[in-house]
């Protein structure tokens, strides 16, 4: 099992920055990749960014250049740095982990990000 706990969400003005953090616990050595997804009201959950165990990263095309995903292995933590935030970035952001070898998905409880003046 893997447990994920997110933090760092909140209210920010357009153009501002936030950093989300996701700390994993449990069977962390079996994690293949971790990612951030988001879900806005009335919309489907979408991938924001993913980072694999070998540090390969991929991003939603629309977010490249504004969002950066990284890992702090010593703290079993994945970070999402979000810059130049826009109102359309408002959503609940979820941390995700994929565990080998079954490719089972695990989810955090979500953290709200609101971009508004």
Residue frames as a rotation matrix with the C-alpha (Angstrom) as fourth column:
UNK 1
0.569 0.822 0.000 0.00
0.822 -0.569 0.000 0.00
0.000 0.000 -1.000 0.00
UNK 2
-0.648 -0.689 0.323 0.95
0.686 -0.713 -0.144 3.61
0.330 0.128 0.935 -0.61
UNK 3
0.410 0.724 -0.556 -0.39
0.852 -0.522 -0.051 6.62
-0.327 -0.452 -0.830 1.23
UNK 4
-0.450 -0.481 0.752 -0.18
0.747 -0.664 0.022 10.11
0.489 0.572 0.659 -0.25
UNK 5
0.320 0.505 -0.801 -0.64
0.830 -0.557 -0.020 13.38
-0.456 -0.659 -0.598 1.60
UNK 6
-0.048 -0.251 0.967 -0.79
0.784 -0.609 -0.119 16.67
0.619 0.752 0.226 -0.27
UNK 7
0.283 0.159 -0.946 -0.25
0.734 -0.671 0.107 20.18
-0.618 -0.725 -0.306 1.03
UNK 8
-0.680 -0.709 -0.190 0.35
0.495 -0.634 0.594 23.67
-0.541 0.309 0.782 -0.27
UNK 9
-0.285 0.638 0.715 -2.91
0.838 -0.197 0.510 24.64
0.466 0.744 -0.478 -1.89
UNK 10
-0.337 0.236 -0.911 -4.68
0.646 -0.646 -0.406 27.90
-0.684 -0.726 0.066 -1.26
UNK 11
0.772 0.621 0.137 -5.86
0.573 -0.587 -0.571 31.18
-0.274 0.520 -0.809 -2.70
UNK 12
-0.363 -0.908 -0.212 -3.51
0.595 -0.400 0.697 33.16
-0.718 0.127 0.685 -4.92
UNK 13
0.373 0.458 -0.807 -3.91
-0.269 -0.779 -0.567 36.15
-0.888 0.428 -0.167 -7.20
UNK 14
0.931 -0.046 0.362 -3.45
0.355 0.343 -0.870 35.83
-0.084 0.938 0.336 -10.95
UNK 15
0.567 -0.805 0.174 0.24
-0.309 -0.404 -0.861 35.91
0.764 0.434 -0.478 -11.81
UNK 16
0.337 -0.406 0.850 1.19
-0.936 -0.048 0.349 34.50
-0.101 -0.913 -0.396 -8.43
UNK 17
-0.295 -0.545 -0.785 2.92
-0.518 0.781 -0.348 31.26
0.803 0.304 -0.513 -7.52
UNK 18
0.583 0.369 0.724 2.22
-0.801 0.411 0.435 28.24
-0.137 -0.834 0.535 -5.36
UNK 19
-0.510 -0.695 -0.506 4.16
-0.695 0.680 -0.234 25.10
0.507 0.232 -0.830 -4.56
UNK 20
0.666 0.738 0.110 2.31
-0.706 0.575 0.414 21.88
0.242 -0.353 0.904 -3.90
UNK 21
-0.540 -0.823 0.177 3.89
-0.829 0.483 -0.282 19.05
0.147 -0.299 -0.943 -1.97
UNK 22
0.666 0.689 -0.285 2.99
-0.622 0.725 0.296 15.36
0.411 -0.020 0.912 -1.88
UNK 23
-0.380 -0.792 0.478 4.59
-0.925 0.332 -0.185 13.04
-0.013 -0.513 -0.858 0.63
UNK 24
0.342 0.429 -0.836 4.43
-0.518 0.828 0.214 9.30
0.784 0.360 0.506 0.08
UNK 25
-0.350 -0.421 0.837 4.57
-0.912 0.356 -0.203 6.64
-0.213 -0.834 -0.509 2.75
UNK 26
0.677 0.538 0.502 4.15
-0.443 0.843 -0.305 2.89
-0.587 -0.016 0.809 2.87
UNK 27
0.391 -0.495 0.776 5.60
0.595 0.779 0.196 0.76
-0.702 0.385 0.599 0.07
UNK 28
0.684 -0.075 -0.725 7.46
-0.357 -0.902 -0.243 3.64
-0.636 0.425 -0.644 -1.50
UNK 29
-0.403 -0.913 0.060 10.23
-0.408 0.238 0.882 1.50
-0.819 0.331 -0.468 -3.01
UNK 30
-0.428 0.313 0.848 7.67
0.676 0.734 0.070 -0.01
-0.600 0.603 -0.525 -5.38
UNK 31
0.527 0.641 -0.558 6.56
0.134 -0.711 -0.690 3.33
-0.839 0.289 -0.460 -6.79
UNK 32
-0.012 -0.478 0.879 7.32
0.963 0.230 0.138 3.67
-0.268 0.848 0.457 -10.51
UNK 33
-0.639 -0.123 0.759 6.05
0.456 -0.856 0.245 7.20
0.619 0.503 0.603 -11.06
UNK 34
-0.273 0.599 -0.753 4.30
0.763 -0.341 -0.549 10.02
-0.585 -0.725 -0.364 -9.28
UNK 35
-0.623 0.173 0.763 2.14
0.601 -0.519 0.608 12.67
0.501 0.837 0.220 -10.82
UNK 36
-0.705 0.529 -0.472 -0.15
0.035 -0.639 -0.768 15.59
-0.708 -0.559 0.432 -10.26
UNK 37
-0.524 0.683 0.508 -3.64
0.758 0.103 0.644 15.69
0.387 0.723 -0.572 -11.73
UNK 38
-0.911 0.339 -0.233 -6.27
-0.135 -0.781 -0.610 18.36
-0.389 -0.524 0.757 -11.40
UNK 39
-0.473 0.845 0.249 -10.02
0.847 0.358 0.392 18.54
0.242 0.396 -0.886 -11.67
UNK 40
-0.971 0.230 0.064 -11.94
-0.236 -0.966 -0.107 21.74
0.037 -0.119 0.992 -12.15
UNK 41
-0.399 0.894 0.204 -15.69
-0.172 0.145 -0.974 21.95
-0.901 -0.424 0.096 -11.42
UNK 42
0.590 0.789 -0.171 -17.67
-0.372 0.077 -0.925 20.27
-0.717 0.609 0.339 -14.16
UNK 43
0.392 -0.540 -0.745 -14.57
-0.867 0.054 -0.495 18.96
0.308 0.840 -0.447 -15.92
UNK 44
0.894 -0.146 -0.424 -12.75
0.169 0.986 0.016 15.66
0.415 -0.086 0.906 -16.09
UNK 45
0.676 -0.737 -0.014 -9.62
-0.066 -0.079 0.995 15.02
-0.734 -0.671 -0.102 -14.12
UNK 46
0.921 -0.390 -0.014 -6.56
-0.023 -0.018 -1.000 15.78
0.389 0.921 -0.026 -16.24
UNK 47
0.414 -0.868 -0.276 -2.84
0.909 0.377 0.178 15.10
-0.051 -0.325 0.944 -15.99
UNK 48
0.956 -0.215 -0.198 -0.75
-0.191 -0.973 0.130 18.09
-0.220 -0.087 -0.972 -14.99
UNK 49
0.186 -0.954 -0.237 2.73
-0.876 -0.052 -0.479 16.54
0.444 0.297 -0.846 -14.77
UNK 50
0.998 0.056 -0.012 4.40
-0.047 0.922 0.383 13.20
0.033 -0.382 0.923 -14.09
UNK 51
0.132 -0.991 0.026 7.89
-0.961 -0.134 -0.241 12.19
0.242 0.007 -0.970 -12.93
UNK 52
0.764 0.118 -0.634 9.21
-0.128 0.991 0.030 8.66
0.632 0.058 0.773 -13.06
UNK 53
0.891 -0.449 -0.069 11.67
0.247 0.350 0.904 6.86
-0.382 -0.822 0.423 -10.83
UNK 54
0.025 -0.911 0.412 14.36
0.971 0.121 0.207 7.63
-0.239 0.395 0.887 -13.40
UNK 55
-0.294 -0.104 -0.950 13.43
0.301 -0.954 0.012 11.33
-0.907 -0.283 0.311 -13.35
UNK 56
-0.832 0.181 0.525 11.75
0.502 -0.161 0.850 11.36
0.238 0.970 0.044 -16.74
UNK 57
-0.533 0.660 -0.530 9.12
0.158 -0.538 -0.828 14.09
-0.831 -0.525 0.182 -16.73
UNK 58
-0.722 0.364 0.588 6.17
0.582 -0.138 0.801 14.92
0.373 0.921 -0.112 -18.91
UNK 59
-0.759 0.407 -0.508 3.68
0.064 -0.731 -0.680 17.76
-0.648 -0.549 0.529 -18.76
UNK 60
0.360 0.881 0.308 0.34
0.736 -0.064 -0.674 18.75
-0.574 0.470 -0.671 -20.14
UNK 61
-0.211 -0.502 0.838 1.20
0.942 -0.335 0.037 20.76
0.262 0.797 0.544 -23.25
UNK 62
0.452 0.519 0.726 -0.77
0.385 -0.847 0.366 23.78
0.804 0.114 -0.583 -22.06
UNK 63
0.997 -0.023 -0.069 1.22
0.058 -0.321 0.945 23.98
-0.044 -0.947 -0.319 -18.81
UNK 64
0.321 -0.943 0.089 4.78
0.943 0.310 -0.119 23.64
0.084 0.122 0.989 -20.09
UNK 65
-0.341 -0.592 0.730 6.92
0.475 -0.779 -0.409 26.54
0.811 0.208 0.547 -18.98
UNK 66
0.060 0.414 0.908 4.71
-0.602 -0.711 0.364 27.51
0.796 -0.569 0.207 -16.04
UNK 67
0.822 0.294 0.488 4.64
-0.567 0.506 0.650 24.32
-0.056 -0.811 0.583 -13.96
UNK 68
-0.122 -0.902 -0.414 7.62
-0.695 0.376 -0.613 22.26
0.709 0.213 -0.673 -12.83
UNK 69
0.927 0.374 0.016 7.54
-0.291 0.693 0.660 18.85
0.235 -0.617 0.751 -11.17
UNK 70
-0.119 -0.991 -0.056 10.45
-0.618 0.118 -0.777 17.61
0.777 -0.058 -0.627 -9.09
UNK 71
0.692 0.294 -0.660 11.32
0.227 0.779 0.585 15.04
0.685 -0.555 0.472 -6.43
UNK 72
0.016 -0.674 0.738 12.98
-0.921 -0.297 -0.251 15.18
0.389 -0.676 -0.626 -3.04
UNK 73
0.139 0.046 -0.989 13.96
-0.120 0.992 0.029 11.57
0.983 0.114 0.143 -2.53
UNK 74
-0.834 -0.531 -0.148 15.23
0.089 0.136 -0.987 12.13
0.544 -0.837 -0.066 0.99
UNK 75
-0.771 0.603 0.205 11.74
-0.500 -0.375 -0.781 13.24
-0.394 -0.704 0.590 2.02
UNK 76
-0.724 0.505 0.470 9.78
0.618 0.777 0.117 10.86
-0.306 0.375 -0.875 -0.26
UNK 77
0.083 0.718 -0.691 8.16
0.259 -0.685 -0.681 13.98
-0.962 -0.122 -0.243 -1.63
UNK 78
-0.379 -0.090 0.921 7.11
0.923 -0.108 0.370 15.22
0.066 0.990 0.124 -5.03
UNK 79
-0.355 0.156 -0.922 6.77
0.290 -0.919 -0.267 18.95
-0.889 -0.362 0.281 -5.58
UNK 80
0.062 0.375 0.925 4.79
0.989 -0.146 -0.007 20.95
0.133 0.915 -0.380 -8.12
UNK 81
-0.567 -0.291 -0.771 5.97
0.390 -0.919 0.060 24.52
-0.726 -0.267 0.634 -8.58
UNK 82
0.148 0.723 0.674 3.27
0.989 -0.096 -0.114 26.58
-0.017 0.684 -0.730 -10.25
UNK 83
-0.643 -0.449 -0.621 4.15
0.419 -0.884 0.205 30.03
-0.641 -0.129 0.756 -11.59
UNK 84
-0.911 0.292 -0.291 2.20
-0.410 -0.714 0.567 32.74
-0.042 0.636 0.771 -13.36
UNK 85
-0.733 0.657 0.177 -1.04
0.548 0.724 -0.419 31.19
-0.404 -0.210 -0.891 -12.21
UNK 86
-0.850 0.525 0.024 -4.23
-0.327 -0.565 0.758 31.94
0.412 0.637 0.652 -14.11
UNK 87
-0.260 0.835 0.486 -7.88
-0.912 -0.047 -0.407 31.75
-0.317 -0.549 0.774 -13.07
UNK 88
0.527 0.488 -0.695 -8.27
-0.740 0.666 -0.093 28.69
0.418 0.564 0.713 -15.31
UNK 89
-0.482 -0.732 -0.482 -5.75
-0.266 0.647 -0.715 26.87
0.835 -0.216 -0.506 -13.09
UNK 90
-0.362 0.449 0.817 -8.37
-0.929 -0.102 -0.356 26.84
-0.076 -0.888 0.454 -10.34
UNK 91
0.277 0.392 -0.877 -9.03
-0.428 0.868 0.253 23.21
0.860 0.305 0.408 -9.47
UNK 92
0.761 -0.160 0.629 -8.56
-0.508 0.456 0.731 20.49
-0.404 -0.875 0.266 -6.92
UNK 93
0.153 -0.817 -0.557 -5.06
-0.836 0.194 -0.514 19.10
0.528 0.544 -0.653 -7.40
UNK 94
0.908 0.234 0.347 -4.50
-0.375 0.821 0.430 15.42
-0.184 -0.520 0.834 -6.71
UNK 95
-0.213 -0.977 0.011 -1.28
-0.948 0.210 0.238 13.55
-0.235 0.041 -0.971 -6.14
UNK 96
0.865 0.460 -0.201 -1.00
-0.502 0.813 -0.296 10.16
0.027 0.357 0.934 -7.85
UNK 97
-0.250 -0.934 0.255 1.41
-0.849 0.338 0.406 7.26
-0.466 -0.115 -0.877 -7.54
UNK 98
0.664 0.343 -0.665 1.78
-0.644 0.714 -0.275 4.20
0.380 0.611 0.694 -9.72
UNK 99
0.168 -0.544 0.822 3.09
-0.791 0.423 0.442 1.12
-0.589 -0.724 -0.359 -8.02
UNK 100
-0.108 -0.324 -0.940 4.98
-0.801 0.588 -0.110 -1.70
0.589 0.741 -0.323 -9.70
UNK 101
-0.939 -0.333 0.088 4.55
0.017 0.208 0.978 -4.39
-0.344 0.919 -0.190 -10.81
UNK 102
-0.335 0.899 0.281 0.76
0.827 0.424 -0.370 -4.20
-0.452 0.108 -0.885 -10.87
UNK 103
-0.824 -0.006 0.566 0.62
0.331 -0.816 0.473 -0.56
0.459 0.578 0.675 -12.08
UNK 104
0.112 0.876 -0.469 -1.93
0.973 -0.001 0.232 0.08
0.203 -0.482 -0.852 -9.38
UNK 105
-0.276 -0.106 0.955 -2.86
0.190 -0.980 -0.054 3.73
0.942 0.166 0.291 -8.90
UNK 106
-0.142 0.220 -0.965 -2.99
0.987 -0.040 -0.154 5.50
-0.072 -0.975 -0.212 -5.57
UNK 107
0.032 0.268 0.963 -4.48
0.421 -0.878 0.230 8.93
0.907 0.398 -0.140 -4.92
UNK 108
-0.931 -0.243 -0.271 -4.17
0.356 -0.449 -0.820 11.63
0.077 -0.860 0.504 -2.33
UNK 109
-0.209 0.911 -0.355 -7.16
0.829 -0.028 -0.559 13.42
-0.519 -0.411 -0.749 -0.89
UNK 110
0.152 0.213 0.965 -6.66
0.833 -0.554 -0.009 16.50
0.532 0.805 -0.262 -3.05
UNK 111
-0.347 -0.251 -0.904 -5.78
0.704 -0.707 -0.073 20.10
-0.620 -0.661 0.422 -2.30
UNK 112
0.640 0.719 0.269 -7.74
0.735 -0.472 -0.486 23.12
-0.222 0.509 -0.831 -3.53
UNK 113
-0.661 -0.736 -0.146 -6.00
0.619 -0.646 0.447 25.77
-0.424 0.205 0.882 -5.61
UNK 114
0.527 0.844 0.104 -7.97
0.802 -0.453 -0.390 28.93
-0.282 0.289 -0.915 -6.29
UNK 115
-0.687 -0.716 0.122 -6.63
0.703 -0.614 0.359 31.67
-0.182 0.332 0.925 -8.53
UNK 116
0.340 0.872 0.352 -8.66
0.855 -0.443 0.271 34.82
0.392 0.209 -0.896 -8.13
UNK 117
-0.695 -0.515 0.502 -8.27
0.304 -0.843 -0.444 38.52
0.652 -0.156 0.742 -7.57
